[in-house]
Amino acid sequence: MAAQRTKQTRERRWNLRVERDEDEIVRAASDAAGTSYSNFVREAAVTKAERVLADRTHFILDEDQWRQMNELLDRPPRISPGLRDLFSRPNVFE
């Protein structure tokens, strides 16, 4: 579920140390993927970060955020015509 990124100037630098075997496997994987080492590491880190944040189940909201969330949850559901059409078709697994 990686977000679509537009080309931007990269202003930040990551400087980190890794073990030799970690470096070798990441370099081999970036070669196999046909992408640069930097792109591979950056994309892998961002993908992992997005997954960790998406799996969160505990959120702390201030009063205004809590009110806004409840307003959204209290709205009547919107049923899109496409979704109605999809669920009116026979299930392909039956």
PDB file with one MODEL, atoms N, CA, C and O in Angstrom:
MODEL        1
ATOM      1  N   MET A   1       0.817  -1.180   0.000  1.00  0.00           N
ATOM      2  CA  MET A   1       0.000   0.000   0.000  1.00  0.00           C
ATOM      3  C   MET A   1       0.870   1.256   0.000  1.00  0.00           C
ATOM      4  O   MET A   1       0.570   2.229   0.692  1.00  0.00           O
ATOM      5  N   ALA A   2       1.888   1.227  -0.739  1.00  0.00           N
ATOM      6  CA  ALA A   2       2.805   2.359  -0.792  1.00  0.00           C
ATOM      7  C   ALA A   2       2.142   3.538  -1.496  1.00  0.00           C
ATOM      8  O   ALA A   2       1.495   3.376  -2.531  1.00  0.00           O
ATOM      9  N   ALA A   3       2.308   4.685  -0.937  1.00  0.00           N
ATOM     10  CA  ALA A   3       1.739   5.894  -1.503  1.00  0.00           C
ATOM     11  C   ALA A   3       2.460   6.260  -2.793  1.00  0.00           C
ATOM     12  O   ALA A   3       3.663   6.032  -2.922  1.00  0.00           O
ATOM     13  N   GLN A   4       1.734   6.823  -3.740  1.00  0.00           N
ATOM     14  CA  GLN A   4       2.342   7.276  -4.985  1.00  0.00           C
ATOM     15  C   GLN A   4       3.177   8.508  -4.690  1.00  0.00           C
ATOM     16  O   GLN A   4       2.694   9.448  -4.059  1.00  0.00           O
ATOM     17  N   ARG A   5       4.393   8.515  -5.126  1.00  0.00           N
ATOM     18  CA  ARG A   5       5.288   9.625  -4.824  1.00  0.00           C
ATOM     19  C   ARG A   5       5.574  10.425  -6.098  1.00  0.00           C
ATOM     20  O   ARG A   5       5.738   9.858  -7.179  1.00  0.00           O
ATOM     21  N   THR A   6       5.631  11.743  -5.950  1.00  0.00           N
ATOM     22  CA  THR A   6       6.033  12.592  -7.058  1.00  0.00           C
ATOM     23  C   THR A   6       7.519  12.866  -6.909  1.00  0.00           C
ATOM     24  O   THR A   6       8.073  12.757  -5.816  1.00  0.00           O
ATOM     25  N   LYS A   7       8.157  13.219  -8.009  1.00  0.00           N
ATOM     26  CA  LYS A   7       9.586  13.495  -7.959  1.00  0.00           C
ATOM     27  C   LYS A   7       9.821  14.775  -7.172  1.00  0.00           C
ATOM     28  O   LYS A   7       9.321  15.842  -7.527  1.00  0.00           O
ATOM     29  N   GLN A   8      10.583  14.649  -6.107  1.00  0.00           N
ATOM     30  CA  GLN A   8      10.879  15.786  -5.253  1.00  0.00           C
ATOM     31  C   GLN A   8      12.374  15.813  -4.985  1.00  0.00           C
ATOM     32  O   GLN A   8      13.058  14.797  -5.110  1.00  0.00           O
ATOM     33  N   THR A   9      12.867  16.975  -4.618  1.00  0.00           N
ATOM     34  CA  THR A   9      14.264  17.089  -4.207  1.00  0.00           C
ATOM     35  C   THR A   9      14.402  16.453  -2.839  1.00  0.00           C
ATOM     36  O   THR A   9      13.651  16.762  -1.914  1.00  0.00           O
ATOM     37  N   ARG A  10      15.360  15.572  -2.726  1.00  0.00           N
ATOM     38  CA  ARG A  10      15.586  14.918  -1.438  1.00  0.00           C
ATOM     39  C   ARG A  10      16.487  15.799  -0.602  1.00  0.00           C
ATOM     40  O   ARG A  10      17.623  16.088  -0.977  1.00  0.00           O
ATOM     41  N   GLU A  11      15.965  16.220   0.535  1.00  0.00           N
ATOM     42  CA  GLU A  11      16.684  17.161   1.395  1.00  0.00           C
ATOM     43  C   GLU A  11      17.349  16.484   2.575  1.00  0.00           C
ATOM     44  O   GLU A  11      18.247  17.054   3.195  1.00  0.00           O
ATOM     45  N   ARG A  12      16.916  15.271   2.893  1.00  0.00           N
ATOM     46  CA  ARG A  12      17.409  14.591   4.082  1.00  0.00           C
ATOM     47  C   ARG A  12      18.389  13.491   3.693  1.00  0.00           C
ATOM     48  O   ARG A  12      18.317  12.922   2.604  1.00  0.00           O
ATOM     49  N   ARG A  13      19.299  13.212   4.606  1.00  0.00           N
ATOM     50  CA  ARG A  13      20.261  12.137   4.379  1.00  0.00           C
ATOM     51  C   ARG A  13      20.155  11.155   5.531  1.00  0.00           C
ATOM     52  O   ARG A  13      20.111  11.553   6.695  1.00  0.00           O
ATOM     53  N   TRP A  14      20.115   9.869   5.203  1.00  0.00           N
ATOM     54  CA  TRP A  14      20.155   8.816   6.213  1.00  0.00           C
ATOM     55  C   TRP A  14      21.578   8.298   6.263  1.00  0.00           C
ATOM     56  O   TRP A  14      22.173   7.995   5.229  1.00  0.00           O
ATOM     57  N   ASN A  15      22.109   8.198   7.434  1.00  0.00           N
ATOM     58  CA  ASN A  15      23.450   7.669   7.613  1.00  0.00           C
ATOM     59  C   ASN A  15      23.342   6.563   8.659  1.00  0.00           C
ATOM     60  O   ASN A  15      23.077   6.831   9.831  1.00  0.00           O
ATOM     61  N   LEU A  16      23.549   5.331   8.233  1.00  0.00           N
ATOM     62  CA  LEU A  16      23.426   4.233   9.174  1.00  0.00           C
ATOM     63  C   LEU A  16      24.474   3.166   8.893  1.00  0.00           C
ATOM     64  O   LEU A  16      24.976   3.040   7.776  1.00  0.00           O
ATOM     65  N   ARG A  17      24.786   2.416   9.914  1.00  0.00           N
ATOM     66  CA  ARG A  17      25.776   1.353   9.793  1.00  0.00           C
ATOM     67  C   ARG A  17      25.064   0.009   9.730  1.00  0.00           C
ATOM     68  O   ARG A  17      24.059  -0.212  10.406  1.00  0.00           O
ATOM     69  N   VAL A  18      25.602  -0.882   8.908  1.00  0.00           N
ATOM     70  CA  VAL A  18      25.053  -2.225   8.773  1.00  0.00           C
ATOM     71  C   VAL A  18      26.183  -3.233   8.813  1.00  0.00           C
ATOM     72  O   VAL A  18      27.348  -2.886   8.613  1.00  0.00           O
ATOM     73  N   GLU A  19      25.835  -4.475   9.071  1.00  0.00           N
ATOM     74  CA  GLU A  19      26.822  -5.547   9.046  1.00  0.00           C
ATOM     75  C   GLU A  19      27.095  -5.951   7.599  1.00  0.00           C
ATOM     76  O   GLU A  19      26.277  -5.704   6.712  1.00  0.00           O
ATOM     77  N   ARG A  20      28.233  -6.562   7.371  1.00  0.00           N
ATOM     78  CA  ARG A  20      28.637  -6.946   6.018  1.00  0.00           C
ATOM     79  C   ARG A  20      27.598  -7.837   5.345  1.00  0.00           C
ATOM     80  O   ARG A  20      27.253  -7.614   4.185  1.00  0.00           O
ATOM     81  N   ASP A  21      27.091  -8.855   6.067  1.00  0.00           N
ATOM     82  CA  ASP A  21      26.126  -9.761   5.446  1.00  0.00           C
ATOM     83  C   ASP A  21      24.805  -9.057   5.136  1.00  0.00           C
ATOM     84  O   ASP A  21      24.148  -9.398   4.152  1.00  0.00           O
ATOM     85  N   GLU A  22      24.404  -8.086   5.952  1.00  0.00           N
ATOM     86  CA  GLU A  22      23.208  -7.304   5.664  1.00  0.00           C
ATOM     87  C   GLU A  22      23.405  -6.490   4.395  1.00  0.00           C
ATOM     88  O   GLU A  22      22.517  -6.428   3.544  1.00  0.00           O
ATOM     89  N   ASP A  23      24.566  -5.869   4.269  1.00  0.00           N
ATOM     90  CA  ASP A  23      24.882  -5.065   3.099  1.00  0.00           C
ATOM     91  C   ASP A  23      24.879  -5.923   1.829  1.00  0.00           C
ATOM     92  O   ASP A  23      24.342  -5.522   0.796  1.00  0.00           O
ATOM     93  N   GLU A  24      25.484  -7.104   1.926  1.00  0.00           N
ATOM     94  CA  GLU A  24      25.573  -7.977   0.750  1.00  0.00           C
ATOM     95  C   GLU A  24      24.202  -8.426   0.268  1.00  0.00           C
ATOM     96  O   GLU A  24      23.926  -8.434  -0.932  1.00  0.00           O
ATOM     97  N   ILE A  25      23.344  -8.801   1.214  1.00  0.00           N
ATOM     98  CA  ILE A  25      22.024  -9.284   0.789  1.00  0.00           C
ATOM     99  C   ILE A  25      21.162  -8.155   0.228  1.00  0.00           C
ATOM    100  O   ILE A  25      20.406  -8.373  -0.719  1.00  0.00           O
ATOM    101  N   VAL A  26      21.263  -6.970   0.789  1.00  0.00           N
ATOM    102  CA  VAL A  26      20.481  -5.841   0.277  1.00  0.00           C
ATOM    103  C   VAL A  26      21.003  -5.423  -1.094  1.00  0.00           C
ATOM    104  O   VAL A  26      20.214  -5.103  -1.982  1.00  0.00           O
ATOM    105  N   ARG A  27      22.313  -5.422  -1.275  1.00  0.00           N
ATOM    106  CA  ARG A  27      22.869  -5.090  -2.591  1.00  0.00           C
ATOM    107  C   ARG A  27      22.452  -6.115  -3.639  1.00  0.00           C
ATOM    108  O   ARG A  27      22.116  -5.754  -4.767  1.00  0.00           O
ATOM    109  N   ALA A  28      22.473  -7.401  -3.265  1.00  0.00           N
ATOM    110  CA  ALA A  28      22.048  -8.453  -4.199  1.00  0.00           C
ATOM    111  C   ALA A  28      20.569  -8.287  -4.559  1.00  0.00           C
ATOM    112  O   ALA A  28      20.187  -8.447  -5.718  1.00  0.00           O
ATOM    113  N   ALA A  29      19.751  -7.970  -3.576  1.00  0.00           N
ATOM    114  CA  ALA A  29      18.325  -7.783  -3.831  1.00  0.00           C
ATOM    115  C   ALA A  29      18.068  -6.557  -4.696  1.00  0.00           C
ATOM    116  O   ALA A  29      17.210  -6.598  -5.579  1.00  0.00           O
ATOM    117  N   SER A  30      18.791  -5.471  -4.462  1.00  0.00           N
ATOM    118  CA  SER A  30      18.591  -4.272  -5.282  1.00  0.00           C
ATOM    119  C   SER A  30      19.013  -4.543  -6.728  1.00  0.00           C
ATOM    120  O   SER A  30      18.371  -4.062  -7.662  1.00  0.00           O
ATOM    121  N   ASP A  31      20.094  -5.314  -6.915  1.00  0.00           N
ATOM    122  CA  ASP A  31      20.500  -5.707  -8.270  1.00  0.00           C
ATOM    123  C   ASP A  31      19.414  -6.560  -8.930  1.00  0.00           C
ATOM    124  O   ASP A  31      19.068  -6.347 -10.092  1.00  0.00           O
ATOM    125  N   ALA A  32      18.878  -7.532  -8.176  1.00  0.00           N
ATOM    126  CA  ALA A  32      17.838  -8.412  -8.717  1.00  0.00           C
ATOM    127  C   ALA A  32      16.581  -7.630  -9.072  1.00  0.00           C
ATOM    128  O   ALA A  32      15.892  -7.965 -10.035  1.00  0.00           O
ATOM    129  N   ALA A  33      16.281  -6.595  -8.303  1.00  0.00           N
ATOM    130  CA  ALA A  33      15.102  -5.774  -8.556  1.00  0.00           C
ATOM    131  C   ALA A  33      15.341  -4.748  -9.666  1.00  0.00           C
ATOM    132  O   ALA A  33      14.403  -4.110 -10.144  1.00  0.00           O
ATOM    133  N   GLY A  34      16.599  -4.597 -10.068  1.00  0.00           N
ATOM    134  CA  GLY A  34      16.916  -3.647 -11.127  1.00  0.00           C
ATOM    135  C   GLY A  34      16.805  -2.202 -10.696  1.00  0.00           C
ATOM    136  O   GLY A  34      16.453  -1.335 -11.496  1.00  0.00           O
ATOM    137  N   THR A  35      17.101  -1.940  -9.445  1.00  0.00           N
ATOM    138  CA  THR A  35      17.026  -0.575  -8.925  1.00  0.00           C
ATOM    139  C   THR A  35      18.305  -0.256  -8.163  1.00  0.00           C
ATOM    140  O   THR A  35      19.071  -1.154  -7.816  1.00  0.00           O
ATOM    141  N   SER A  36      18.524   1.001  -7.911  1.00  0.00           N
ATOM    142  CA  SER A  36      19.734   1.387  -7.195  1.00  0.00           C
ATOM    143  C   SER A  36      19.643   0.961  -5.737  1.00  0.00           C
ATOM    144  O   SER A  36      18.555   0.761  -5.196  1.00  0.00           O
ATOM    145  N   TYR A  37      20.787   0.829  -5.127  1.00  0.00           N
ATOM    146  CA  TYR A  37      20.869   0.476  -3.708  1.00  0.00           C
ATOM    147  C   TYR A  37      20.101   1.491  -2.869  1.00  0.00           C
ATOM    148  O   TYR A  37      19.319   1.112  -1.998  1.00  0.00           O
ATOM    149  N   SER A  38      20.317   2.764  -3.124  1.00  0.00           N
ATOM    150  CA  SER A  38      19.634   3.819  -2.362  1.00  0.00           C
ATOM    151  C   SER A  38      18.123   3.733  -2.513  1.00  0.00           C
ATOM    152  O   SER A  38      17.390   3.797  -1.526  1.00  0.00           O
ATOM    153  N   ASN A  39      17.656   3.586  -3.756  1.00  0.00           N
ATOM    154  CA  ASN A  39      16.214   3.480  -3.971  1.00  0.00           C
ATOM    155  C   ASN A  39      15.642   2.257  -3.282  1.00  0.00           C
ATOM    156  O   ASN A  39      14.568   2.325  -2.682  1.00  0.00           O
ATOM    157  N   PHE A  40      16.349   1.141  -3.362  1.00  0.00           N
ATOM    158  CA  PHE A  40      15.870  -0.093  -2.749  1.00  0.00           C
ATOM    159  C   PHE A  40      15.724   0.073  -1.238  1.00  0.00           C
ATOM    160  O   PHE A  40      14.690  -0.273  -0.666  1.00  0.00           O
ATOM    161  N   VAL A  41      16.758   0.599  -0.600  1.00  0.00           N
ATOM    162  CA  VAL A  41      16.735   0.777   0.856  1.00  0.00           C
ATOM    163  C   VAL A  41      15.645   1.767   1.257  1.00  0.00           C
ATOM    164  O   VAL A  41      14.894   1.520   2.201  1.00  0.00           O
ATOM    165  N   ARG A  42      15.559   2.883   0.542  1.00  0.00           N
ATOM    166  CA  ARG A  42      14.566   3.913   0.871  1.00  0.00           C
ATOM    167  C   ARG A  42      13.146   3.369   0.704  1.00  0.00           C
ATOM    168  O   ARG A  42      12.306   3.554   1.584  1.00  0.00           O
ATOM    169  N   GLU A  43      12.873   2.698  -0.424  1.00  0.00           N
ATOM    170  CA  GLU A  43      11.535   2.159  -0.666  1.00  0.00           C
ATOM    171  C   GLU A  43      11.175   1.076   0.342  1.00  0.00           C
ATOM    172  O   GLU A  43      10.033   1.009   0.797  1.00  0.00           O
ATOM    173  N   ALA A  44      12.143   0.222   0.696  1.00  0.00           N
ATOM    174  CA  ALA A  44      11.880  -0.828   1.687  1.00  0.00           C
ATOM    175  C   ALA A  44      11.571  -0.220   3.052  1.00  0.00           C
ATOM    176  O   ALA A  44      10.664  -0.676   3.747  1.00  0.00           O
ATOM    177  N   ALA A  45      12.316   0.796   3.430  1.00  0.00           N
ATOM    178  CA  ALA A  45      12.097   1.433   4.732  1.00  0.00           C
ATOM    179  C   ALA A  45      10.740   2.129   4.774  1.00  0.00           C
ATOM    180  O   ALA A  45      10.027   2.026   5.771  1.00  0.00           O
ATOM    181  N   VAL A  46      10.379   2.828   3.713  1.00  0.00           N
ATOM    182  CA  VAL A  46       9.105   3.542   3.679  1.00  0.00           C
ATOM    183  C   VAL A  46       7.941   2.550   3.669  1.00  0.00           C
ATOM    184  O   VAL A  46       6.940   2.767   4.350  1.00  0.00           O
ATOM    185  N   THR A  47       8.064   1.472   2.908  1.00  0.00           N
ATOM    186  CA  THR A  47       7.022   0.446   2.869  1.00  0.00           C
ATOM    187  C   THR A  47       6.805  -0.164   4.247  1.00  0.00           C
ATOM    188  O   THR A  47       5.666  -0.325   4.686  1.00  0.00           O
ATOM    189  N   LYS A  48       7.889  -0.501   4.926  1.00  0.00           N
ATOM    190  CA  LYS A  48       7.791  -1.057   6.275  1.00  0.00           C
ATOM    191  C   LYS A  48       7.153  -0.048   7.222  1.00  0.00           C
ATOM    192  O   LYS A  48       6.300  -0.413   8.030  1.00  0.00           O
ATOM    193  N   ALA A  49       7.553   1.202   7.133  1.00  0.00           N
ATOM    194  CA  ALA A  49       6.986   2.248   7.999  1.00  0.00           C
ATOM    195  C   ALA A  49       5.485   2.397   7.759  1.00  0.00           C
ATOM    196  O   ALA A  49       4.720   2.528   8.715  1.00  0.00           O
ATOM    197  N   GLU A  50       5.058   2.378   6.509  1.00  0.00           N
ATOM    198  CA  GLU A  50       3.629   2.493   6.200  1.00  0.00           C
ATOM    199  C   GLU A  50       2.854   1.315   6.775  1.00  0.00           C
ATOM    200  O   GLU A  50       1.749   1.493   7.289  1.00  0.00           O
ATOM    201  N   ARG A  51       3.423   0.109   6.695  1.00  0.00           N
ATOM    202  CA  ARG A  51       2.753  -1.070   7.260  1.00  0.00           C
ATOM    203  C   ARG A  51       2.635  -0.971   8.776  1.00  0.00           C
ATOM    204  O   ARG A  51       1.582  -1.271   9.339  1.00  0.00           O
ATOM    205  N   VAL A  52       3.699  -0.555   9.430  1.00  0.00           N
ATOM    206  CA  VAL A  52       3.666  -0.424  10.889  1.00  0.00           C
ATOM    207  C   VAL A  52       2.594   0.582  11.298  1.00  0.00           C
ATOM    208  O   VAL A  52       1.814   0.325  12.216  1.00  0.00           O
ATOM    209  N   LEU A  53       2.556   1.719  10.623  1.00  0.00           N
ATOM    210  CA  LEU A  53       1.578   2.744  10.974  1.00  0.00           C
ATOM    211  C   LEU A  53       0.153   2.308  10.635  1.00  0.00           C
ATOM    212  O   LEU A  53      -0.783   2.655  11.355  1.00  0.00           O
ATOM    213  N   ALA A  54      -0.023   1.552   9.553  1.00  0.00           N
ATOM    214  CA  ALA A  54      -1.356   1.087   9.171  1.00  0.00           C
ATOM    215  C   ALA A  54      -1.892   0.049  10.149  1.00  0.00           C
ATOM    216  O   ALA A  54      -3.106  -0.091  10.300  1.00  0.00           O
ATOM    217  N   ASP A  55      -1.004  -0.673  10.810  1.00  0.00           N
ATOM    218  CA  ASP A  55      -1.422  -1.713  11.752  1.00  0.00           C
ATOM    219  C   ASP A  55      -1.720  -1.178  13.144  1.00  0.00           C
ATOM    220  O   ASP A  55      -2.071  -1.945  14.041  1.00  0.00           O
ATOM    221  N   ARG A  56      -1.587   0.103  13.331  1.00  0.00           N
ATOM    222  CA  ARG A  56      -1.858   0.680  14.658  1.00  0.00           C
ATOM    223  C   ARG A  56      -3.320   0.482  15.027  1.00  0.00           C
ATOM    224  O   ARG A  56      -4.205   0.601  14.180  1.00  0.00           O
ATOM    225  N   THR A  57      -3.565   0.181  16.287  1.00  0.00           N
ATOM    226  CA  THR A  57      -4.929  -0.004  16.764  1.00  0.00           C
ATOM    227  C   THR A  57      -5.267   0.947  17.899  1.00  0.00           C
ATOM    228  O   THR A  57      -6.404   0.962  18.370  1.00  0.00           O
ATOM    229  N   HIS A  58      -4.312   1.735  18.343  1.00  0.00           N
ATOM    230  CA  HIS A  58      -4.515   2.653  19.456  1.00  0.00           C
ATOM    231  C   HIS A  58      -4.160   4.062  18.982  1.00  0.00           C
ATOM    232  O   HIS A  58      -3.028   4.322  18.574  1.00  0.00           O
ATOM    233  N   PHE A  59      -5.119   4.949  19.039  1.00  0.00           N
ATOM    234  CA  PHE A  59      -4.909   6.311  18.582  1.00  0.00           C
ATOM    235  C   PHE A  59      -5.291   7.276  19.699  1.00  0.00           C
ATOM    236  O   PHE A  59      -6.277   7.059  20.404  1.00  0.00           O
ATOM    237  N   ILE A  60      -4.535   8.304  19.853  1.00  0.00           N
ATOM    238  CA  ILE A  60      -4.838   9.333  20.844  1.00  0.00           C
ATOM    239  C   ILE A  60      -5.311  10.570  20.090  1.00  0.00           C
ATOM    240  O   ILE A  60      -4.596  11.125  19.255  1.00  0.00           O
ATOM    241  N   LEU A  61      -6.525  10.982  20.404  1.00  0.00           N
ATOM    242  CA  LEU A  61      -7.124  12.127  19.725  1.00  0.00           C
ATOM    243  C   LEU A  61      -7.452  13.216  20.737  1.00  0.00           C
ATOM    244  O   LEU A  61      -7.841  12.938  21.871  1.00  0.00           O
ATOM    245  N   ASP A  62      -7.287  14.464  20.300  1.00  0.00           N
ATOM    246  CA  ASP A  62      -7.749  15.547  21.173  1.00  0.00           C
ATOM    247  C   ASP A  62      -9.269  15.675  20.995  1.00  0.00           C
ATOM    248  O   ASP A  62      -9.859  14.970  20.176  1.00  0.00           O
ATOM    249  N   GLU A  63      -9.891  16.561  21.752  1.00  0.00           N
ATOM    250  CA  GLU A  63     -11.360  16.669  21.739  1.00  0.00           C
ATOM    251  C   GLU A  63     -11.920  16.977  20.357  1.00  0.00           C
ATOM    252  O   GLU A  63     -12.934  16.407  19.954  1.00  0.00           O
ATOM    253  N   ASP A  64     -11.260  17.881  19.625  1.00  0.00           N
ATOM    254  CA  ASP A  64     -11.742  18.252  18.301  1.00  0.00           C
ATOM    255  C   ASP A  64     -11.620  17.076  17.329  1.00  0.00           C
ATOM    256  O   ASP A  64     -12.539  16.823  16.550  1.00  0.00           O
ATOM    257  N   GLN A  65     -10.510  16.368  17.366  1.00  0.00           N
ATOM    258  CA  GLN A  65     -10.326  15.203  16.500  1.00  0.00           C
ATOM    259  C   GLN A  65     -11.343  14.111  16.835  1.00  0.00           C
ATOM    260  O   GLN A  65     -11.872  13.452  15.939  1.00  0.00           O
ATOM    261  N   TRP A  66     -11.613  13.922  18.132  1.00  0.00           N
ATOM    262  CA  TRP A  66     -12.589  12.923  18.568  1.00  0.00           C
ATOM    263  C   TRP A  66     -13.983  13.277  18.044  1.00  0.00           C
ATOM    264  O   TRP A  66     -14.716  12.406  17.577  1.00  0.00           O
ATOM    265  N   ARG A  67     -14.340  14.555  18.125  1.00  0.00           N
ATOM    266  CA  ARG A  67     -15.636  15.014  17.626  1.00  0.00           C
ATOM    267  C   ARG A  67     -15.740  14.781  16.119  1.00  0.00           C
ATOM    268  O   ARG A  67     -16.760  14.293  15.631  1.00  0.00           O
ATOM    269  N   GLN A  68     -14.687  15.131  15.389  1.00  0.00           N
ATOM    270  CA  GLN A  68     -14.690  14.955  13.930  1.00  0.00           C
ATOM    271  C   GLN A  68     -14.811  13.476  13.563  1.00  0.00           C
ATOM    272  O   GLN A  68     -15.546  13.124  12.641  1.00  0.00           O
ATOM    273  N   MET A  69     -14.093  12.611  14.280  1.00  0.00           N
ATOM    274  CA  MET A  69     -14.162  11.189  13.982  1.00  0.00           C
ATOM    275  C   MET A  69     -15.569  10.652  14.224  1.00  0.00           C
ATOM    276  O   MET A  69     -16.091   9.876  13.424  1.00  0.00           O
ATOM    277  N   ASN A  70     -16.171  11.066  15.318  1.00  0.00           N
ATOM    278  CA  ASN A  70     -17.525  10.600  15.619  1.00  0.00           C
ATOM    279  C   ASN A  70     -18.538  11.114  14.615  1.00  0.00           C
ATOM    280  O   ASN A  70     -19.486  10.404  14.280  1.00  0.00           O
ATOM    281  N   GLU A  71     -18.359  12.328  14.130  1.00  0.00           N
ATOM    282  CA  GLU A  71     -19.251  12.845  13.090  1.00  0.00           C
ATOM    283  C   GLU A  71     -19.156  11.986  11.835  1.00  0.00           C
ATOM    284  O   GLU A  71     -20.169  11.675  11.209  1.00  0.00           O
ATOM    285  N   LEU A  72     -17.947  11.608  11.474  1.00  0.00           N
ATOM    286  CA  LEU A  72     -17.767  10.747  10.301  1.00  0.00           C
ATOM    287  C   LEU A  72     -18.391   9.371  10.520  1.00  0.00           C
ATOM    288  O   LEU A  72     -19.034   8.827   9.623  1.00  0.00           O
ATOM    289  N   LEU A  73     -18.201   8.815  11.704  1.00  0.00           N
ATOM    290  CA  LEU A  73     -18.758   7.492  12.000  1.00  0.00           C
ATOM    291  C   LEU A  73     -20.285   7.506  12.088  1.00  0.00           C
ATOM    292  O   LEU A  73     -20.929   6.495  11.806  1.00  0.00           O
ATOM    293  N   ASP A  74     -20.861   8.630  12.473  1.00  0.00           N
ATOM    294  CA  ASP A  74     -22.312   8.733  12.620  1.00  0.00           C
ATOM    295  C   ASP A  74     -23.034   9.010  11.304  1.00  0.00           C
ATOM    296  O   ASP A  74     -24.261   8.928  11.256  1.00  0.00           O
ATOM    297  N   ARG A  75     -22.317   9.329  10.255  1.00  0.00           N
ATOM    298  CA  ARG A  75     -22.951   9.575   8.957  1.00  0.00           C
ATOM    299  C   ARG A  75     -23.612   8.292   8.464  1.00  0.00           C
ATOM    300  O   ARG A  75     -23.130   7.195   8.745  1.00  0.00           O
ATOM    301  N   PRO A  76     -24.709   8.429   7.733  1.00  0.00           N
ATOM    302  CA  PRO A  76     -25.290   7.230   7.123  1.00  0.00           C
ATOM    303  C   PRO A  76     -24.332   6.689   6.057  1.00  0.00           C
ATOM    304  O   PRO A  76     -23.607   7.459   5.426  1.00  0.00           O
ATOM    305  N   PRO A  77     -24.327   5.391   5.860  1.00  0.00           N
ATOM    306  CA  PRO A  77     -23.413   4.824   4.867  1.00  0.00           C
ATOM    307  C   PRO A  77     -23.787   5.263   3.459  1.00  0.00           C
ATOM    308  O   PRO A  77     -24.959   5.451   3.132  1.00  0.00           O
ATOM    309  N   ARG A  78     -22.752   5.421   2.635  1.00  0.00           N
ATOM    310  CA  ARG A  78     -22.969   5.723   1.225  1.00  0.00           C
ATOM    311  C   ARG A  78     -22.745   4.422   0.462  1.00  0.00           C
ATOM    312  O   ARG A  78     -21.703   3.783   0.609  1.00  0.00           O
ATOM    313  N   ILE A  79     -23.693   4.043  -0.328  1.00  0.00           N
ATOM    314  CA  ILE A  79     -23.568   2.821  -1.109  1.00  0.00           C
ATOM    315  C   ILE A  79     -23.370   3.221  -2.559  1.00  0.00           C
ATOM    316  O   ILE A  79     -24.264   3.781  -3.193  1.00  0.00           O
ATOM    317  N   SER A  80     -22.195   2.926  -3.071  1.00  0.00           N
ATOM    318  CA  SER A  80     -21.896   3.316  -4.448  1.00  0.00           C
ATOM    319  C   SER A  80     -22.572   2.345  -5.416  1.00  0.00           C
ATOM    320  O   SER A  80     -22.715   1.162  -5.107  1.00  0.00           O
ATOM    321  N   PRO A  81     -22.986   2.835  -6.578  1.00  0.00           N
ATOM    322  CA  PRO A  81     -23.621   1.956  -7.560  1.00  0.00           C
ATOM    323  C   PRO A  81     -22.696   0.805  -7.982  1.00  0.00           C
ATOM    324  O   PRO A  81     -23.159  -0.315  -8.199  1.00  0.00           O
ATOM    325  N   GLY A  82     -21.402   1.080  -8.095  1.00  0.00           N
ATOM    326  CA  GLY A  82     -20.462   0.031  -8.487  1.00  0.00           C
ATOM    327  C   GLY A  82     -20.382  -1.075  -7.450  1.00  0.00           C
ATOM    328  O   GLY A  82     -20.315  -2.254  -7.799  1.00  0.00           O
ATOM    329  N   LEU A  83     -20.389  -0.703  -6.180  1.00  0.00           N
ATOM    330  CA  LEU A  83     -20.339  -1.695  -5.112  1.00  0.00           C
ATOM    331  C   LEU A  83     -21.637  -2.501  -5.064  1.00  0.00           C
ATOM    332  O   LEU A  83     -21.609  -3.716  -4.868  1.00  0.00           O
ATOM    333  N   ARG A  84     -22.758  -1.834  -5.241  1.00  0.00           N
ATOM    334  CA  ARG A  84     -24.047  -2.533  -5.280  1.00  0.00           C
ATOM    335  C   ARG A  84     -24.054  -3.537  -6.428  1.00  0.00           C
ATOM    336  O   ARG A  84     -24.520  -4.665  -6.266  1.00  0.00           O
ATOM    337  N   ASP A  85     -23.538  -3.128  -7.588  1.00  0.00           N
ATOM    338  CA  ASP A  85     -23.477  -4.013  -8.753  1.00  0.00           C
ATOM    339  C   ASP A  85     -22.560  -5.208  -8.474  1.00  0.00           C
ATOM    340  O   ASP A  85     -22.894  -6.342  -8.819  1.00  0.00           O
ATOM    341  N   LEU A  86     -21.433  -4.960  -7.866  1.00  0.00           N
ATOM    342  CA  LEU A  86     -20.485  -6.033  -7.579  1.00  0.00           C
ATOM    343  C   LEU A  86     -21.105  -7.096  -6.677  1.00  0.00           C
ATOM    344  O   LEU A  86     -20.969  -8.290  -6.944  1.00  0.00           O
ATOM    345  N   PHE A  87     -21.773  -6.678  -5.626  1.00  0.00           N
ATOM    346  CA  PHE A  87     -22.341  -7.625  -4.682  1.00  0.00           C
ATOM    347  C   PHE A  87     -23.638  -8.264  -5.160  1.00  0.00           C
ATOM    348  O   PHE A  87     -24.131  -9.201  -4.532  1.00  0.00           O
ATOM    349  N   SER A  88     -24.196  -7.772  -6.262  1.00  0.00           N
ATOM    350  CA  SER A  88     -25.388  -8.394  -6.802  1.00  0.00           C
ATOM    351  C   SER A  88     -25.044  -9.536  -7.761  1.00  0.00           C
ATOM    352  O   SER A  88     -25.933 -10.271  -8.189  1.00  0.00           O
ATOM    353  N   ARG A  89     -23.778  -9.686  -8.095  1.00  0.00           N
ATOM    354  CA  ARG A  89     -23.336 -10.744  -9.005  1.00  0.00           C
ATOM    355  C   ARG A  89     -23.071 -12.029  -8.220  1.00  0.00           C
ATOM    356  O   ARG A  89     -22.803 -11.983  -7.019  1.00  0.00           O
ATOM    357  N   PRO A  90     -23.146 -13.170  -8.897  1.00  0.00           N
ATOM    358  CA  PRO A  90     -22.855 -14.441  -8.219  1.00  0.00           C
ATOM    359  C   PRO A  90     -21.394 -14.469  -7.749  1.00  0.00           C
ATOM    360  O   PRO A  90     -20.507 -13.918  -8.402  1.00  0.00           O
ATOM    361  N   ASN A  91     -21.170 -15.111  -6.626  1.00  0.00           N
ATOM    362  CA  ASN A  91     -19.833 -15.244  -6.054  1.00  0.00           C
ATOM    363  C   ASN A  91     -19.036 -16.237  -6.903  1.00  0.00           C
ATOM    364  O   ASN A  91     -19.520 -17.338  -7.165  1.00  0.00           O
ATOM    365  N   VAL A  92     -17.853 -15.883  -7.329  1.00  0.00           N
ATOM    366  CA  VAL A  92     -17.032 -16.756  -8.169  1.00  0.00           C
ATOM    367  C   VAL A  92     -16.473 -17.936  -7.397  1.00  0.00           C
ATOM    368  O   VAL A  92     -15.998 -18.888  -8.016  1.00  0.00           O
ATOM    369  N   PHE A  93     -16.509 -17.916  -6.070  1.00  0.00           N
ATOM    370  CA  PHE A  93     -15.963 -18.994  -5.258  1.00  0.00           C
ATOM    371  C   PHE A  93     -16.995 -20.053  -4.900  1.00  0.00           C
ATOM    372  O   PHE A  93     -16.661 -21.066  -4.286  1.00  0.00           O
ATOM    373  N   GLU A  94     -18.240 -19.823  -5.279  1.00  0.00           N
ATOM    374  CA  GLU A  94     -19.280 -20.798  -4.943  1.00  0.00           C
ATOM    375  C   GLU A  94     -19.537 -21.715  -6.091  1.00  0.00           C
ATOM    376  O   GLU A  94     -20.383 -22.604  -5.993  1.00  0.00           O
TER     377      GLU A  94
ENDMDL
END
